[in-house]
Amino acid sequence: MELINKNIVNNRHFKIVEKVIRDILHKRKKDTVYEAFKSHLIFLGESIMKNYLEETGLVKDERFKKNRFSSGNLSGKMLGCHYENNIVIDNKVIEGLYNGKLDMLGIFFHELNHFKIYCDINMGIPNICLYRILKEKLVRESIDKHNRNYYDTNYSLYSEETYVELLTLIDFLKFIKLVDSKRFDSVFDELREATSIRLKSIIEKWNNENRDLSRVINFNDNYMNINDIFDFQLRYNKKWLEEYQLLKIEYYVDEHGNIIKRNIEELRELLKIEKDNKRKKFICMLILDKMNVEDYYSIIEQVGNDNLKILQKRVKKVV
């Protein structure tokens, strides 16, 4: 599911924001005053959230009845924050964007992608990257009951932040292409080197699965793989298997009440009887032990008449 679809493109708030961004791209004087732009950008953010809930069917879920996109003066260097159904972006982001700082558009999409991931996880979408994010989210919540050392120490490598960074990069480029396809080519040329460096950094961070536990209680090792940390925490949190059905593909409870992690052969047997294609692909990735973002997305640098292409690599058939 995309954050921006036909419903959003036809939204009147999108039209106003689109015009301002196009004026910025062409370095023209803006007809829209700042306060109007700010209002329409906020309403656009809220419209994207509501539309996503409607498209996914989560609008019927009580947990998603209230959602809000707003602006404010955040503390410190924080430019945006997301908590469940609420997004706040700093007023400096809106002012900066209005004054021509296009990179501020990334903050807008960054927080919206946190919301998207929150929705997708609650829907149980069988996506291997979301699966790792879910695991680390549960690990963090379990550890942070005692202290916040896990999140604070590992923020730079935190799976959700890294994945959101990737999605934000993609959405930013797609948005500019959508607003002004002719101007996009020169903009993309200007950003080409920075985009390449940023993408490389994202992949390097994602590939690092070790987490610093030196300041976290109940662990003897200073560093552990995120999957091993999850397996350790799962032993004390059996309720996770009931709350998140996706976990039941890789784990199950035996007749003695012990949580068992399926081995490759057991996953192969599960694959044989699975009928849903998305879940089949998910099981394949578990068998291949693949959780690397480069196995899913690659940004293809094409300009001219071609659209920016986001390709999803095919998964090898595993039987």
C-alpha positions as CSV (number, residue, x, y, z in Angstrom):
1,M,0.0,0.0,0.0
2,E,1.2,3.5,-0.9
3,L,0.8,6.6,1.2
4,I,-0.1,8.7,-1.9
5,N,-2.7,7.3,-4.3
6,K,-5.3,8.7,-6.6
7,N,-7.5,9.8,-3.7
8,I,-4.7,11.9,-2.3
9,V,-3.6,13.4,-5.6
10,N,-7.2,14.6,-6.1
11,N,-7.4,16.0,-2.6
12,R,-7.7,19.8,-2.6
13,H,-5.0,20.1,0.1
14,F,-2.6,18.1,-2.1
15,K,-3.3,20.6,-5.0
16,I,-2.3,23.6,-2.9
17,V,0.9,21.9,-1.5
18,E,1.7,20.7,-5.0
19,K,1.5,24.2,-6.4
20,V,3.8,25.6,-3.7
21,I,6.4,22.9,-4.2
22,R,6.2,23.4,-8.0
23,D,6.8,27.2,-7.4
24,I,9.8,26.3,-5.3
25,L,11.2,23.9,-7.9
26,H,10.9,26.7,-10.6
27,K,12.1,29.4,-8.1
28,R,8.9,31.4,-8.8
29,K,7.1,33.8,-6.4
30,K,4.5,31.9,-4.4
31,D,0.9,32.9,-4.7
32,T,0.0,31.0,-1.5
33,V,0.7,32.8,1.8
34,Y,2.6,30.9,4.5
35,E,-0.3,30.4,6.9
36,A,-2.4,28.9,4.1
37,F,0.4,26.6,3.1
38,K,0.9,25.5,6.7
39,S,-2.8,24.7,7.1
40,H,-3.0,22.8,3.9
41,L,0.2,20.8,4.6
42,I,-1.2,19.7,8.0
43,F,-4.6,18.8,6.5
44,L,-2.8,16.9,3.8
45,G,-0.8,14.9,6.4
46,E,-4.0,14.0,8.2
47,S,-5.8,13.2,4.9
48,I,-3.0,10.7,4.0
49,M,-3.4,9.1,7.4
50,K,-7.1,8.7,7.1
51,N,-7.0,7.5,3.6
52,Y,-4.4,4.8,4.5
53,L,-6.7,3.6,7.3
54,E,-9.6,3.5,4.9
55,E,-7.6,1.6,2.2
56,T,-6.4,-1.0,4.7
57,G,-9.7,-1.3,6.5
58,L,-8.1,-0.3,9.8
59,V,-10.5,2.6,10.1
60,K,-12.9,0.1,11.6
61,D,-10.4,-0.9,14.3
62,E,-11.1,0.9,17.6
63,R,-7.3,1.4,18.1
64,F,-7.3,3.7,15.0
65,K,-10.5,5.7,15.6
66,K,-8.5,8.8,16.6
67,N,-5.6,10.1,14.5
68,R,-4.1,13.5,14.3
69,F,-1.4,15.3,12.2
70,S,-0.3,18.6,13.8
71,S,2.5,21.0,14.1
72,G,4.2,22.5,17.2
73,N,7.5,23.7,18.7
74,L,9.3,20.5,19.6
75,S,12.1,20.3,22.1
76,G,15.8,20.2,21.3
77,K,16.8,19.0,17.8
78,M,13.7,17.0,17.3
79,L,11.9,17.9,14.1
80,G,9.1,15.4,14.1
81,C,7.6,12.6,16.2
82,H,5.1,9.8,15.9
83,Y,3.2,8.0,18.6
84,E,0.7,5.4,17.5
85,N,-1.9,7.6,15.7
86,N,-0.5,11.0,16.3
87,I,2.1,12.9,14.3
88,V,3.7,16.2,15.2
89,I,6.2,18.1,13.0
90,D,8.1,21.1,14.2
91,N,7.1,24.5,12.8
92,K,10.6,24.9,11.6
93,V,10.0,22.1,9.1
94,I,7.0,23.8,7.6
95,E,8.8,27.2,7.5
96,G,11.9,25.7,6.0
97,L,9.9,23.9,3.3
98,Y,7.9,27.0,2.4
99,N,11.2,28.9,2.1
100,G,12.7,26.5,-0.4
101,K,14.4,23.8,1.8
102,L,13.1,20.7,-0.1
103,D,14.9,18.3,2.3
104,M,12.3,19.3,4.9
105,L,9.8,17.4,2.9
106,G,11.6,14.3,4.0
107,I,10.6,15.0,7.7
108,F,7.0,15.0,6.5
109,F,7.3,11.6,4.9
110,H,9.5,10.3,7.7
111,E,6.8,10.6,10.3
112,L,4.1,9.4,7.9
113,N,6.1,6.2,7.2
114,H,6.3,5.6,10.9
115,F,2.5,5.7,10.9
116,K,2.4,3.4,7.9
117,I,4.7,0.8,9.6
118,Y,2.6,1.0,12.7
119,C,-0.5,0.2,10.6
120,D,1.2,-2.5,8.6
121,I,2.5,-4.4,11.6
122,N,-0.9,-4.3,13.2
123,M,-2.4,-5.7,10.0
124,G,0.1,-8.6,10.2
125,I,1.5,-8.0,6.7
126,P,4.0,-10.8,5.9
127,N,6.9,-8.6,5.0
128,I,10.4,-9.7,6.2
129,C,11.6,-6.2,6.9
130,L,8.5,-5.4,8.9
131,Y,9.0,-8.7,10.7
132,R,12.4,-7.6,12.0
133,I,11.0,-4.2,13.0
134,L,8.3,-6.0,14.9
135,K,10.8,-8.2,16.7
136,E,13.0,-5.2,17.7
137,K,10.0,-3.2,18.7
138,L,8.9,-5.9,21.1
139,V,12.4,-6.3,22.4
140,R,12.7,-2.6,23.0
141,E,9.3,-2.4,24.8
142,S,10.2,-5.4,27.0
143,I,13.6,-4.0,28.0
144,D,12.5,-0.4,28.4
145,K,10.1,-1.4,31.1
146,H,13.2,-1.3,33.3
147,N,15.2,1.4,31.5
148,R,15.6,3.2,28.2
149,N,19.2,2.2,27.6
150,Y,18.4,-0.1,24.7
151,Y,16.7,2.4,22.6
152,D,19.0,5.3,23.5
153,T,22.2,3.2,22.9
154,N,21.0,1.6,19.6
155,Y,19.0,4.4,18.1
156,S,21.4,4.8,15.1
157,L,20.9,1.2,14.1
158,Y,17.3,0.8,15.2
159,S,15.5,-1.3,12.5
160,E,12.4,0.9,12.2
161,E,14.4,4.1,11.9
162,T,16.6,2.6,9.2
163,Y,13.7,1.2,7.2
164,V,11.8,4.5,7.5
165,E,14.8,6.3,6.2
166,L,14.7,4.1,3.1
167,L,10.9,4.6,2.6
168,T,11.3,8.3,3.1
169,L,14.0,8.5,0.4
170,I,11.7,6.7,-2.0
171,D,8.6,8.7,-1.2
172,F,10.5,12.0,-1.5
173,L,11.8,11.2,-5.0
174,K,8.4,9.9,-6.1
175,F,6.7,13.0,-4.8
176,I,9.0,15.4,-6.6
177,K,8.5,13.3,-9.8
178,L,4.7,13.4,-9.3
179,V,4.7,17.2,-8.7
180,D,6.8,18.1,-11.7
181,S,8.2,15.4,-13.9
182,K,10.1,17.8,-16.2
183,R,11.9,19.5,-13.3
184,F,12.5,16.2,-11.6
185,D,15.3,15.3,-13.9
186,S,17.5,18.2,-13.0
187,V,16.6,17.9,-9.3
188,F,17.5,14.2,-9.4
189,D,20.8,15.0,-11.1
190,E,21.6,17.4,-8.3
191,L,20.7,14.8,-5.6
192,R,22.2,11.8,-7.4
193,E,25.5,11.6,-5.5
194,A,23.9,12.4,-2.1
195,T,21.2,9.8,-2.8
196,S,23.7,7.1,-3.6
197,I,25.7,7.8,-0.5
198,R,22.5,7.9,1.6
199,L,21.3,4.6,0.2
200,K,24.7,3.0,0.8
201,S,24.5,4.2,4.4
202,I,21.0,2.8,4.9
203,I,22.0,-0.6,3.6
204,E,25.1,-0.7,5.8
205,K,23.1,0.2,8.9
206,W,20.4,-2.4,8.1
207,N,23.0,-5.1,7.6
208,N,24.4,-4.6,11.1
209,E,22.2,-6.8,13.2
210,N,24.3,-6.6,16.4
211,R,23.0,-4.5,19.3
212,D,24.9,-2.9,22.2
213,L,23.7,-4.4,25.5
214,S,26.5,-3.1,27.7
215,R,24.1,-0.8,29.5
216,V,21.1,-3.2,29.6
217,I,20.4,-5.4,32.6
218,N,19.8,-9.2,32.4
219,F,22.3,-9.7,29.6
220,N,25.8,-11.1,30.0
221,D,27.1,-10.1,26.6
222,N,27.9,-6.6,25.5
223,Y,26.7,-7.3,21.9
224,M,24.1,-9.7,20.6
225,N,22.3,-10.3,17.3
226,I,18.8,-8.8,17.3
227,N,17.2,-12.1,16.5
228,D,19.0,-13.8,19.4
229,I,17.9,-11.0,21.7
230,F,14.3,-11.6,20.5
231,D,14.5,-15.3,21.1
232,F,15.8,-14.7,24.6
233,Q,13.0,-12.2,25.4
234,L,10.3,-14.4,23.8
235,R,10.8,-17.0,26.5
236,Y,9.4,-14.6,29.1
237,N,6.7,-13.1,26.8
238,K,4.6,-15.9,25.4
239,K,1.7,-13.5,25.0
240,W,3.5,-12.1,21.9
241,L,2.6,-15.2,20.0
242,E,-1.1,-14.5,20.6
243,E,-0.9,-10.7,19.9
244,Y,1.0,-11.1,16.7
245,Q,-0.1,-14.0,14.5
246,L,2.8,-13.6,12.1
247,L,5.2,-14.8,14.8
248,K,3.4,-18.2,14.7
249,I,5.0,-18.9,11.3
250,E,8.4,-19.1,12.8
251,Y,7.5,-20.1,16.4
252,Y,5.1,-22.5,18.1
253,V,4.3,-23.8,21.6
254,D,4.9,-27.5,22.1
255,E,2.9,-29.9,24.3
256,H,5.0,-29.0,27.3
257,G,4.4,-25.3,26.9
258,N,7.8,-24.5,25.6
259,I,8.3,-22.0,22.7
260,I,10.0,-23.7,19.8
261,K,11.6,-22.0,16.8
262,R,11.0,-23.9,13.6
263,N,14.2,-25.1,11.8
264,I,14.6,-25.0,8.1
265,E,13.1,-28.4,7.4
266,E,10.0,-27.5,9.5
267,L,9.7,-24.3,7.5
268,R,9.9,-26.2,4.3
269,E,7.1,-28.4,5.4
270,L,5.0,-25.4,6.3
271,L,5.8,-23.9,2.9
272,K,4.3,-27.0,1.1
273,I,0.9,-26.5,2.7
274,E,0.7,-22.6,2.7
275,K,-1.7,-21.3,0.0
276,D,-1.3,-17.5,0.4
277,N,1.4,-16.2,-2.0
278,K,2.6,-13.4,0.3
279,R,3.0,-15.8,3.2
280,K,4.8,-18.2,0.9
281,K,7.3,-15.5,0.0
282,F,7.7,-14.6,3.7
283,I,8.5,-18.3,4.6
284,C,11.0,-18.4,1.7
285,M,12.8,-15.4,3.2
286,L,12.8,-17.0,6.6
287,I,14.4,-20.1,5.1
288,L,17.0,-18.1,3.2
289,D,17.6,-16.0,6.4
290,K,17.2,-12.8,4.4
291,M,16.4,-9.6,6.1
292,N,18.5,-7.2,4.0
293,V,16.8,-4.2,2.4
294,E,18.8,-4.5,-0.7
295,D,17.0,-7.8,-1.4
296,Y,13.8,-5.8,-1.7
297,Y,14.4,-2.4,-3.1
298,S,16.8,-0.8,-5.5
299,I,16.5,2.8,-6.8
300,I,17.0,2.8,-10.5
301,E,18.5,6.0,-11.8
302,Q,16.4,6.6,-14.9
303,V,15.3,10.0,-16.2
304,G,13.7,11.3,-19.4
305,N,10.5,9.5,-20.3
306,D,10.9,6.7,-17.8
307,N,9.4,7.0,-14.3
308,L,11.5,6.4,-11.2
309,K,11.3,2.7,-10.8
310,I,11.2,0.9,-7.5
311,L,11.8,-2.7,-8.2
312,Q,11.1,-5.6,-5.9
313,K,13.5,-8.5,-6.5
314,R,12.1,-11.9,-7.0
315,V,12.6,-14.5,-4.3
316,K,14.2,-17.8,-5.3
317,K,11.8,-20.7,-5.1
318,V,12.6,-22.8,-2.0
319,V,11.2,-26.3,-1.8
